Amino acid sequence: MIKNLDHVCLIVKDLNRSIRFYRDVIGLKVSRVIDIEGEYPQKVLGVKDVKISYAKLSVPGRSGIGGPVLELHCWRRPRVLPKKSFGHISFGVKDIDGEYRRLRRKGVAFISKPLTVPDGHARICFGRDPDGNRIEFIEDRKAR
């Protein structure tokens, strides 16, 4: 039986650039940055001579224990480039209009301005990270 959602992983081209984006622009907290190589990742991933650098990030005030984290993976060997085959990652926000203005000032490229969904229960907008991955920001109006 599934217990919880542990993490979401994005493959990124430049780990430092992506850390700066998700930490400094989006506001996540970096819990650790790790390099893995050798026997363990070769066995678990089934890839020879693999080296991956990755970061684990979480929402401020949460350690990642009991809540999902965002992992950013940068494959050093063999070089794997991001694929645009996933839908999006979504962040809940308190004030979508304020967050939209804040993130635009920090250079986030947005696909749309905040819009109210047809049933009126939420307002959403989409932007992109440095690798072009779609990010949704959603303000839940039912919680008000």
C-alpha positions as CSV (number, residue, x, y, z in Angstrom):
1,M,0.0,0.0,0.0
2,I,1.3,3.5,-0.9
3,K,2.1,5.5,2.2
4,N,3.0,9.0,0.8
5,L,4.6,10.9,-2.1
6,D,8.3,11.0,-1.2
7,H,9.8,13.3,-3.9
8,V,9.6,14.6,-7.5
9,C,12.8,14.6,-9.5
10,L,13.8,16.9,-12.4
11,I,16.8,16.3,-14.5
12,V,18.6,19.6,-15.0
13,K,21.5,20.8,-17.2
14,D,23.2,23.0,-14.7
15,L,22.7,22.1,-11.0
16,N,24.0,25.4,-9.6
17,R,21.8,27.4,-11.8
18,S,18.7,25.3,-10.9
19,I,19.5,25.5,-7.2
20,R,19.8,29.3,-7.4
21,F,16.4,29.4,-9.2
22,Y,14.5,27.1,-6.8
23,R,16.2,28.5,-3.7
24,D,16.5,32.2,-4.5
25,V,13.6,32.8,-6.8
26,I,11.0,30.2,-5.8
27,G,12.0,30.2,-2.1
28,L,12.7,26.5,-1.4
29,K,15.2,25.4,1.2
30,V,18.2,23.3,0.2
31,S,18.6,20.4,2.6
32,R,21.6,18.8,1.0
33,V,23.7,18.5,-2.2
34,I,25.3,15.2,-3.0
35,D,27.6,13.5,-5.6
36,I,27.1,9.8,-6.1
37,E,29.2,7.4,-8.1
38,G,30.6,3.9,-7.9
39,E,29.0,0.6,-7.2
40,Y,25.8,1.6,-5.5
41,P,24.4,3.9,-8.2
42,Q,25.6,1.5,-10.9
43,K,23.7,-1.4,-9.3
44,V,20.5,0.6,-8.4
45,L,20.3,2.4,-11.8
46,G,21.7,-0.3,-14.0
47,V,24.1,2.2,-15.6
48,K,27.9,1.7,-15.8
49,D,30.3,4.4,-14.8
50,V,27.5,6.7,-13.6
51,K,28.1,9.9,-11.7
52,I,25.2,12.1,-10.6
53,S,25.2,15.4,-8.6
54,Y,21.9,16.2,-7.0
55,A,20.2,18.5,-4.6
56,K,17.2,18.0,-2.3
57,L,15.0,20.9,-1.6
58,S,11.8,21.4,0.5
59,V,9.3,24.0,1.5
60,P,10.7,26.3,4.2
61,G,9.7,25.1,7.7
62,R,9.6,21.5,6.6
63,S,12.6,19.2,6.8
64,G,11.3,17.0,4.0
65,I,10.5,14.3,6.5
66,G,6.8,13.5,6.1
67,G,6.4,15.8,3.2
68,P,7.5,15.6,-0.4
69,V,10.8,17.1,-1.6
70,L,12.1,18.3,-4.9
71,E,15.3,16.6,-6.2
72,L,17.3,18.2,-8.9
73,H,19.5,15.6,-10.7
74,C,22.5,16.6,-12.9
75,W,24.0,13.6,-14.7
76,R,27.8,14.0,-15.0
77,R,28.4,10.6,-16.5
78,P,26.8,9.6,-18.9
79,R,25.5,13.0,-19.8
80,V,21.7,12.9,-19.8
81,L,19.9,16.0,-20.9
82,P,16.4,17.1,-19.8
83,K,13.4,15.7,-21.6
84,K,10.2,17.6,-21.8
85,S,8.0,14.6,-21.2
86,F,6.4,15.4,-17.8
87,G,3.5,17.7,-17.1
88,H,4.5,20.2,-14.5
89,I,5.4,20.8,-10.9
90,S,2.9,22.8,-8.7
91,F,3.4,25.0,-5.7
92,G,0.6,26.3,-3.5
93,V,0.7,30.0,-2.7
94,K,-1.2,32.3,-0.4
95,D,-1.4,35.3,-2.7
96,I,-1.0,34.4,-6.3
97,D,-1.1,38.0,-7.6
98,G,1.7,39.1,-5.1
99,E,3.7,35.9,-5.9
100,Y,3.3,36.5,-9.7
101,R,4.6,40.1,-9.3
102,R,7.5,39.0,-7.1
103,L,8.6,36.2,-9.4
104,R,8.3,38.4,-12.5
105,R,10.6,40.9,-10.9
106,K,13.1,38.1,-10.3
107,G,13.0,37.2,-14.1
108,V,10.6,34.2,-14.1
109,A,9.1,33.7,-17.6
110,F,5.4,33.3,-17.3
111,I,3.1,31.6,-19.8
112,S,0.0,33.3,-18.3
113,K,-1.1,35.9,-15.8
114,P,-3.0,34.5,-12.8
115,L,-6.5,33.3,-13.9
116,T,-9.5,32.0,-12.0
117,V,-10.3,28.4,-12.9
118,P,-13.9,27.9,-14.3
119,D,-15.4,26.6,-11.0
120,G,-14.0,29.6,-9.1
121,H,-12.2,27.6,-6.4
122,A,-8.7,28.5,-7.4
123,R,-6.5,30.9,-9.2
124,I,-3.5,29.6,-11.2
125,C,-0.7,30.7,-13.5
126,F,2.2,28.9,-15.1
127,G,5.8,29.9,-15.5
128,R,9.0,28.1,-16.6
129,D,12.3,27.2,-14.8
130,P,15.7,27.7,-16.4
131,D,15.4,24.4,-18.2
132,G,12.0,25.2,-19.6
133,N,10.1,23.0,-17.2
134,R,6.5,24.2,-16.5
135,I,5.7,25.4,-13.0
136,E,2.2,25.9,-11.7
137,F,1.4,28.3,-8.9
138,I,-2.0,27.8,-7.4
139,E,-4.0,29.8,-4.8
140,D,-6.7,27.6,-3.3
141,R,-9.8,29.9,-2.7
142,K,-11.7,27.2,-0.9
143,A,-9.4,27.5,2.1
144,R,-10.4,31.1,2.6
